[in-house]
């Protein structure tokens, strides 16, 4: 494995299932996710989620790309200060409202109720609980994808595979394809942050969705399985030393 690697890009996804936002830098807290990553979710019919006692829930209880490919047709931008979520489609503004006010949430809910049509299993509702992340896993972690692995998968199936399909927080290069799996249990340093690699990421049907066309055009989990005999791509990492990371930062394996 080449050491050090390099961070190429950083992303957060403020609303689960909606588009990501590229970051110029990020400050990570001990045992925390990327700030505001999956801070909101849109309930697709009653989920049983209690904001006063938040507990992890499976993604199928919310609007998500695994079930709702049409979400990829929307481009979203969230403003931390105002709480405003701006939604566009093909460059056309669709709605702009605050997720922090009752009126704003109602407007967002109305839009998604109409947009989802028959895919809405009941009333849609914006969910939030301060400090809670609607991640695919219960632990508060960062999601890392090795771009060489994505490129190797694409070469294997002879199709372009956009890295954003994997909705990672950290994209890096400089490691051999698939070698990141050897790091589970080890610690890496990126910029001023140290992260302990905790587990592999099991891919689901969300990765079938082309982020540029909103169509299911590649069975990515099947392609990974045919390549490796498993359905894993990417790794989760826990922040063990807080600090700041920026694209271009070197990534060094510590142990």
Secondary structure in CASP SS format (residue, H / E / C, confidence):
PFRMAT SS
TARGET T0000
AUTHOR 0000-0000-0000
METHOD secondary structure of the structure
MODEL  1
X C 1.00
X C 1.00
X C 1.00
X C 1.00
X E 1.00
X E 1.00
X E 1.00
X E 1.00
X E 1.00
X E 1.00
X E 1.00
X E 1.00
X C 1.00
X C 1.00
X E 1.00
X C 1.00
X C 1.00
X C 1.00
X C 1.00
X C 1.00
X E 1.00
X E 1.00
X E 1.00
X C 1.00
X E 1.00
X E 1.00
X E 1.00
X E 1.00
X C 1.00
X C 1.00
X C 1.00
X C 1.00
X C 1.00
X C 1.00
X C 1.00
X C 1.00
X C 1.00
X C 1.00
X C 1.00
X E 1.00
X E 1.00
X E 1.00
X E 1.00
X E 1.00
X C 1.00
X C 1.00
X C 1.00
X C 1.00
X C 1.00
X C 1.00
X H 1.00
X H 1.00
X H 1.00
X C 1.00
X C 1.00
X C 1.00
X C 1.00
X C 1.00
X H 1.00
X H 1.00
X H 1.00
X E 1.00
X C 1.00
X C 1.00
X C 1.00
X C 1.00
X C 1.00
X C 1.00
X H 1.00
X H 1.00
X H 1.00
X H 1.00
X H 1.00
X E 1.00
X E 1.00
X E 1.00
X E 1.00
X E 1.00
X C 1.00
X C 1.00
X C 1.00
X C 1.00
X C 1.00
X E 1.00
X E 1.00
X E 1.00
X E 1.00
X E 1.00
X E 1.00
X C 1.00
X C 1.00
X E 1.00
X E 1.00
X E 1.00
X E 1.00
X E 1.00
X E 1.00
X E 1.00
X C 1.00
X C 1.00
X C 1.00
X H 1.00
X H 1.00
X H 1.00
X H 1.00
X H 1.00
X H 1.00
X H 1.00
X H 1.00
X H 1.00
X H 1.00
X H 1.00
X H 1.00
X H 1.00
X H 1.00
X H 1.00
X H 1.00
X H 1.00
X H 1.00
X C 1.00
X C 1.00
X C 1.00
X C 1.00
X E 1.00
X E 1.00
X E 1.00
X E 1.00
X E 1.00
X C 1.00
X C 1.00
X C 1.00
X C 1.00
X C 1.00
X C 1.00
X C 1.00
X C 1.00
X C 1.00
X C 1.00
X C 1.00
X C 1.00
X C 1.00
X E 1.00
X E 1.00
X E 1.00
X E 1.00
X E 1.00
X H 1.00
X H 1.00
X H 1.00
X H 1.00
X H 1.00
X H 1.00
X H 1.00
X H 1.00
X H 1.00
X H 1.00
X H 1.00
X C 1.00
X C 1.00
X C 1.00
X C 1.00
X C 1.00
X H 1.00
X H 1.00
X H 1.00
X H 1.00
X C 1.00
X C 1.00
X C 1.00
X E 1.00
X E 1.00
X E 1.00
X E 1.00
X C 1.00
X C 1.00
X C 1.00
X C 1.00
X C 1.00
X H 1.00
X H 1.00
X H 1.00
X H 1.00
X H 1.00
X C 1.00
X C 1.00
X C 1.00
X E 1.00
X E 1.00
X E 1.00
X E 1.00
X C 1.00
X C 1.00
X E 1.00
X E 1.00
X E 1.00
X E 1.00
X E 1.00
X E 1.00
X E 1.00
X E 1.00
X E 1.00
X E 1.00
X C 1.00
X C 1.00
X H 1.00
X H 1.00
X H 1.00
X H 1.00
X E 1.00
X C 1.00
X C 1.00
X C 1.00
X C 1.00
X C 1.00
X C 1.00
X E 1.00
X C 1.00
X C 1.00
X C 1.00
X H 1.00
X H 1.00
X H 1.00
X H 1.00
X H 1.00
X H 1.00
X H 1.00
X H 1.00
X H 1.00
X C 1.00
X C 1.00
X C 1.00
X E 1.00
X E 1.00
X E 1.00
X E 1.00
X E 1.00
X E 1.00
X E 1.00
X E 1.00
X E 1.00
X E 1.00
X C 1.00
X E 1.00
X E 1.00
X E 1.00
X E 1.00
X C 1.00
X C 1.00
X C 1.00
X E 1.00
X E 1.00
X E 1.00
X E 1.00
X C 1.00
X C 1.00
END
